Amino acid sequence: MSKHLTGRAAVRCLILAWAVAAAWLAAGCGQDPATAIAISGAWVKEPVPGKAMAAGYLRIENRSPGEEVLLGIECADAAAVEMHDMVHEGDMMKMHKMERWTIPGGDSLTLAPGGRHLMFLGLRRPLKEGDTVQLTLHFKGAGDRTLAAPVKKQ
C-alpha cells in the first residue's frame, strides 16, 4: 500500500489545508502585531495662550483583516486625553466624548480639524510650536503604541 495520497483524498487534503489557512488569516492570526496598526500624521494644535487644553489629530490605519479598538490615549503633559466625535444635532455641530473607536479591518480612522479629534485637558506645561509631546495609544488587540507628536500653530 502506498504512503502517498492520490486522487480524491489528495484533493480533499489540499482543500482542507486551504480552508484552515484562510480561516487562520481571516482571524488575524497571520498579521504581525507590530505591523497591524500604522499611525501617521500625529500633531497637537498649539493652545490659545492662557488655556490649559489643546486639540490633537492623527490617522490610524488598521492593516489587519479583523477589527481593532482604540481604548484610550495617555499623555504625560496632560491630566487627561479625551477622544471626541463631532455630530450634527439639528443645525449645530456638537462634540461627544467617545469611550472607544472601532476601526474595521483594512480601514482607517482619521482625526482632523473640524471632525474627530483628541482633547488634551489640564495641560501640565505650556505647549508652543516646535515642542513635542509623547502619546501612548491603547489598543484592544495591538497593545500600546507610543509616538511623538509635534506641536503646530495650524
N, C-alpha and C positions, 0 to 999 in steps of 0.2 A: 504494500500500500504506500502511496506517495505521501510525503510530508508537505507538499505544496498544495495550496488552494487553486482550484481550477474552475472554470465555468461560472455558474451561478453563485457558488459560495464565495469566490474571489470578488465578484461584483458586489455582493451583499456586504462583505467586509469593507470594501472601499467606500460604499455609500455610508455605512455606519461611521467610519473614520471621518469622512467629510462632515457628517451631521454633528458629531462630537466637537470637531474643530470649530464649526460655525457657531454652535451654542456657547462654546468657551469664549470666542471673540465677542459675541453679542452681549455676554455678561460682563464684558470689560476686563476679563482676566488676561487678555493678551496685551493690554495697554500698560506701559511703564508709568507708574505714578509720577515720576519725575517729569514726564513729557505730556501727561494727560491735560494739564492746565497750563495755559500760556497767558501771562499778564503783561500788558503793554500800555504805553501812553499815560502812566500814572503821573498826576501832578496835583498840587494843592494851590488854591487861589489865595493870594496874599490877602489877609483880613483887612477890613476897614480899621484905620487907626482907632485905638481905644476899645475895640471889640475883642472878646475872648472866644470867638468862633470863626471857623473858616470852612469852605466847601472843598471837596476833593473829587477827582474824576479819574477814571481808568477804563480799560477794556479787558475782559476776561474771556478767553476762548477755551471752550471745552472740546478737546480733541478726541476724547474717548467716545465710544458708542453709547454709553449709559449716561444718565443724568448725574449732575454734580450739584451740590448745595453749598452756597456761601452762607456760613452760620454767623459770622461777625468779623469785626476788624478791631485791632488794638493799635494804639499809637502812644508811645511814652510822653509825647508832647501835648497830649490832650487827656482830660479826665474821662472822656467818653467819645466814642465814634459811633454815630448812628447811620443807618442806611435808610435813605429816603426815596420815595417814588412820588412823582408828580401826577395828579389825577384831575381830570376835568370834572367839576361839580357845578352844573348849571353853566354860567358864563365865566366862572372863576377857575383858576388852577389852584389846587390845594396840595400841600405836602403831607404825605403819610409815612410814618415810621414803619419800616419793614423789619420783621424778625429774622427773615432769611430770604435769599433769592435762589430759585432753582434754575439751573442752566441745562437745558436738554442736551443730550449727546450730539456732537457735531455742530453745536450752536454757540453763540456768544452773548455776553451781557456787556452793554456799553453804558457807562456813566458819563454824562456830558452836561455842560451848562444848559439850563432850561428844562432838564429832564431828571432822570435818576441821578442821584449823587450821594456823596458821603458828607456828613456834618461832623466836624471836629469841634467838640464842645469843651469849655473850660480849658482853653489853651494855657499851658504852663510857662510859656515863654512867647515873646513877640516873634512872629514869623515875617520875614522880609524876603523879597525876591532874591533868589540866589541861595537861600537856605535849603536844606534837605531834611525831610522827616522820614523816619523808619516806620513802615506799616507792616503789621503781621495779619494776614488774612487767614481765617479759619474755615477750612472746607470739611464737609462731612466725610468724603471718601479720600480726597487727595492730601488731607492733613494740613499743616500750617505752611504758609509761604511768606517769607519776609522779603521786602523790597524797599528801595529808597525812592522817594517821590520829591522832585524839586518843587520849590515854592515859586509861583509865577504871578505877575500882575494881571494877566489876561482877564 
